[in-house]
């Protein structure tokens, strides 16, 4: 499985990890959850360690924890951190998404 996290996104995640006092075993949980206006939504969370059934993926020096359900939707995804006049936040480019909503936080697959 390949997930790309851009340098901008890694910088932002590392800021959150430092604020939370994350250990060397900590990583970013990247998840796909049922919900949102298009059927699925993305979830990001700092976690102290991976779960037993997680895939552990590394991108630009950042450890990513991905559960089996989410993994089927996340291969090839690019996670970026963007700043626009409307605000700042994480964005997802998903080659498996067949549709999405205007806010960009949910998708159809």
C-alpha positions in Angstrom: 0.0 0.0 0.0 1.3 3.5 -0.8 0.1 6.7 0.8 1.9 9.9 0.1 2.0 12.7 2.7 3.4 15.9 1.3 6.2 17.9 3.1 3.6 20.5 4.1 1.4 17.9 5.7 4.3 16.2 7.5 5.3 19.5 9.0 1.8 20.1 10.3 1.4 16.6 11.7 4.8 16.9 13.4 3.6 20.1 15.1 0.6 18.3 16.5 2.7 15.4 17.6 5.2 17.7 19.4 2.3 19.5 21.1 0.9 16.1 22.4 4.3 14.9 23.5 4.2 11.9 21.1 6.8 9.1 21.6 9.0 7.6 18.9 6.4 4.8 18.5 3.6 7.3 17.7 2.2 7.8 14.3 -0.7 9.2 12.3 -3.8 7.1 12.1 -5.3 7.5 8.6 -8.8 6.1 8.4 -11.8 5.9 6.2 -15.1 6.0 8.2 -18.7 5.5 7.1 -20.5 8.9 7.0 -20.2 12.3 5.5 -22.4 13.6 2.8 -21.0 11.3 0.2 -20.8 8.0 2.0 -17.3 7.9 3.4 -15.2 10.4 5.3 -11.5 10.6 6.2 -10.2 10.6 9.7 -6.8 11.6 11.0 -5.6 11.1 14.6 -2.3 10.9 16.4 -1.9 7.6 18.2 0.8 6.3 20.5 1.2 3.0 18.7 -0.1 0.8 15.9 -2.8 -1.8 16.6 -2.0 -5.5 15.9 -3.8 -5.6 12.6 -2.7 -2.3 11.2 -0.5 -1.8 8.2 2.3 0.6 9.0 3.3 2.8 6.1 6.0 5.4 6.0 5.9 8.6 4.0 8.5 11.4 4.2 9.6 10.0 7.6 6.1 9.9 9.1 4.6 6.7 10.3 1.1 6.0 9.2 -1.2 3.5 10.8 -3.9 2.1 8.6 -6.6 -0.5 9.6 -7.6 -3.2 7.1 -11.0 -1.6 6.3 -9.5 1.7 5.5 -6.6 0.3 3.5 -8.8 -0.8 0.7 -9.7 2.8 0.0 -6.4 4.5 0.8 -3.9 2.9 -1.6 -2.5 5.7 -3.8 -3.9 8.6 -1.7 -2.0 11.8 -1.4 -2.5 13.8 1.8 -1.6 17.5 1.7 -2.0 20.5 3.9 -3.3 23.5 2.0 -3.9 27.2 2.9 -6.4 29.2 1.0 -8.3 32.4 1.6 -11.1 30.2 3.0 -8.8 28.6 5.6 -6.3 25.9 6.1 -6.5 22.1 6.4 -5.7 18.7 5.2 -6.8 17.7 1.7 -7.0 14.2 0.2 -6.4 13.2 -3.5 -7.9 9.8 -3.8 -7.6 7.9 -7.2 -10.4 5.5 -6.0 -13.0 8.2 -5.3 -15.8 8.2 -7.8 -17.4 11.3 -6.4 -17.2 13.7 -3.5 -18.8 16.7 -1.8 -18.0 20.3 -2.0 -16.2 20.5 1.3 -13.7 17.8 0.2 -13.9 15.8 3.4 -16.1 13.0 2.2 -16.1 10.8 -0.9 -17.9 8.0 -2.8 -16.0 4.9 -3.9 
